[in-house]
Amino acid sequence: MEIFYIPFNPDQSHGWVVPIPRDGEKQFASRPDALAFARKLALTEAAEQGERSYLCVEGGDNQWRLFTPDLKPVN
């Protein structure tokens, strides 16, 4: 199972970093770009590895919420 974390605020380098399993990380200038990339990566990981992947997204209220790659909330 892979979980991709997308924070609400940028890191110290003023960007959003998405870790890439077995391949380092990629930095983005905007949160929507980071989220779109993480979503695509989660869908690809699920298809190629046959395992579930999720997005854990931090909201403006500092709460982390878990979503499927289709952006449906996980209860």
N, C-alpha and C positions, 0 to 999 in steps of 0.2 A: 504494500500500500504506500502510495506517495501522497504527501500533503504539501501544497504550495502556499506559502504565506505571503500575503500582500498587506503591508502596513498602511495605515491611514496617512501618515506623514513620511516625507522622504528621510533617508539616512543622512549622515554627516556630509556626504558628498553631494547632497541636494538632488538625489535621484532615488529611484525605487529599484531594488535588486531582487531578481528572481533566481534562486538556486536551480541549476539544471542537474538532475541526477547523473552521476558518473561523468559530468562534463563541465564542472565549474559553475559559473553564474553569468547572468547578463543584466546590464543596467539599463534603465529607461528614464527618460526625462519627465514622463508623466505617469500618474497612477493608472489611468485608463489603458495606456499602452502596456504597462506591466501586467495588468489584469487580463487583457486580451491575450497576451503571450502565454501567461500561466494557464489560462483556460485551454488554449490550443495544445499546449504541452501536456496538460492533464488528459485531454481527449486522446492524444497520440499515445501516451504511456499506457492508458487503459486498453487501447486497441492492440498495441504491440506486445505488451507484457501480460495481458489477460488478467490484470488486477485492478482494483478500484483506485481511483485517484480523486483527491478532493482539493478544494480551494478553501483556505482559511483567511477570511478577509476581516480586517480591523475596521470598525465603524468610527464615526466621529465622536461617539460616546466612549471610546477606548475599549469596547467589547469586541472580542473575536468571535466570528460566526463561521460555521462550516457550511460549504456549498458543494454540490456536485459540479462536474464540469459544464453541465447545462445551466448552471447558476440557480439551481433549485435548492432551497434550504434543507439541511439535514437536521432532523429532529432528534 
